[in-house]
């Protein structure tokens, strides 16, 4: 790395408040999908309409992802090997665990598609679903649409890692400019002459990764003197976004900028306050919330499938009150996600990263 490049702070240890926010994000998404399943299978749903605020969990995930990627990747040397290591670690984080749930969903789809609320033949791009390639059809694992944005951001950030430190922020700004200009040609509707993959690269949701990257850039350079007001401001903005979404009838599908402004921007402010508050006062996130945050990826991938299957199996039990059934199914889905993290995700991650370490030890070190 050139001595002319600006000094950056060393990456800190795991920020537990981030794990707590990950837990909040996945619980919000579960809350929304629990209401969806309840409305499908029970004549007397109990969850309120404002459960749809669970959409904000996705935006919080995207902001956190941008923050984490810059936090772990800012000090990578500008080499192809470093970019390759970054991409391999991201592949290991995303694909092996996802493929487990893809294969489980595929087995159900081929044998009992009604359990997934899908008609036979509706999924026409199974190969694309398997590799998380953007298409206009729904993916087999319905929640996996967000992973396509994650992968896009990883590819962009890997390209940024190839640049010297002093060029990385300008490169991200150029990426933002590309997305802003590109939307004029490719974002208006899916029936324009634009491939889905190109459409995705210009989508407003990608700006939420940039929000997180900006928070990481601030975090790495100087501590925030008064983090609590910033955290409270972000929380107030997010609650205000919730109220506007619920009471104002704002459509997230009509214009994706709505969710970026209502949920993504407040999430970034809240994240900034949360990580700075931990730096100033130490960890304060309860252990149980950290545990859910650690398992949030497995919970996210598994929960909707588990909810649909359990409601399909037990919704006909009219003697069981809906509140009791809904609460019980939520607990079971959360438990399955935690177990999947412990016995599926973590072993796969250890295995794949162990292979990288062995390959690194067997290969002469590249010049930094």
C-alpha positions, 0 to 999 in steps of 0.5 A: 500500500502506498505511503501516500494513502491516508491512514485508516483506523484498524478494524475493531472487534465484532460490534455487538450492537450490529448483531443486535440490529441484525436480530431486529431486522430478521424479527421484523421480516418474520413478523411481516411473513407471519402475518402473510401466512396467518391471513392465508390459512386462518379465518381470524388473523390476529396480527395487525395490518401494520405488521407490514412494517417488517419490510424495513427489516430488509432495508436495515439488512442492506445498510448493515451489509454496506457497513460490514463490508467496508469495515472488514475490507477497507484495509485490504491491499489493492491486489487481485489476491485480496479481492479474490479472498474477499469474494471467496469469503462472501461466497462461503457466507452466502451460497452453501447455506443457501443451497441447503434451503434451496434443495429443501424447497425444491424437494417440496416444490417437486412433490407438494408445490401447494405447500409453497403456495406455488402452482406446478410450472410457475418456477421456470428458472430453477438454474437461475434460482440456484445460482442467484442470477437475476430473472423476472420470475420469482425465485424458488426460495422467495426471500432470496431476492435480497441475496441478488442485491448482496452479491451485486454489492460484493462484486462492486466492492471486490472491484473497489478493493483492486484500487488504492485506498485513495481511489476507493471512495471516489469509485463508490461515488462513481457507482452512485452516479452510474445508478442515478443516471442509469435509472433514467433508462432502465428503472421505470418498469420491467417491460423496458428493453433492459435485462433483469441483471442490468435493471438490478444494478440501477435499482434504488435499493442498492443505495442502502449499501452505500448508506452503510458504507458511508457510516463505516467510513465515518466510523473508521475515522473519528469517534462521534462525540454524542452518539445517543442523540444520533441513535434516538434521531434514527429511531424517531425517523424510523418510527416516523417512516413506519407511521407514514407507511401505515397511515399514509398508504405509501406503496413500496412497489410503485416507487422503491425510493419510498422504502429507501427514504422511509426505512433505509436512511433512518436505518443508517442514522440509527446504525451510526448511533448504535455502533458509536454508542458501543464504542463510547460505553461498551457492549450493551446488547442482550446476549439473546439478541446477539444470538439471534443476530448471529443466526439471522442468515439461517433464520432469514432463509428458513423462516418463510418456508417453515411458516408456510409448512407449519400453517399448512399442516396445523391451520385446520386445528380449529380448536387451537386459538389463532394467537396460540397457534401463531405464537407457537409457530413463530417460536418453532420457526425461530428455533429451527433457524437457530438450530440451522445456524448451529448445525448447518451454517456454522459447520459449512462456513468453517469447512469452506473457510478452512479450505481457504486457509489451507490453500493460503498456507500452501501458496507463497504469499503475494507481495502486498 
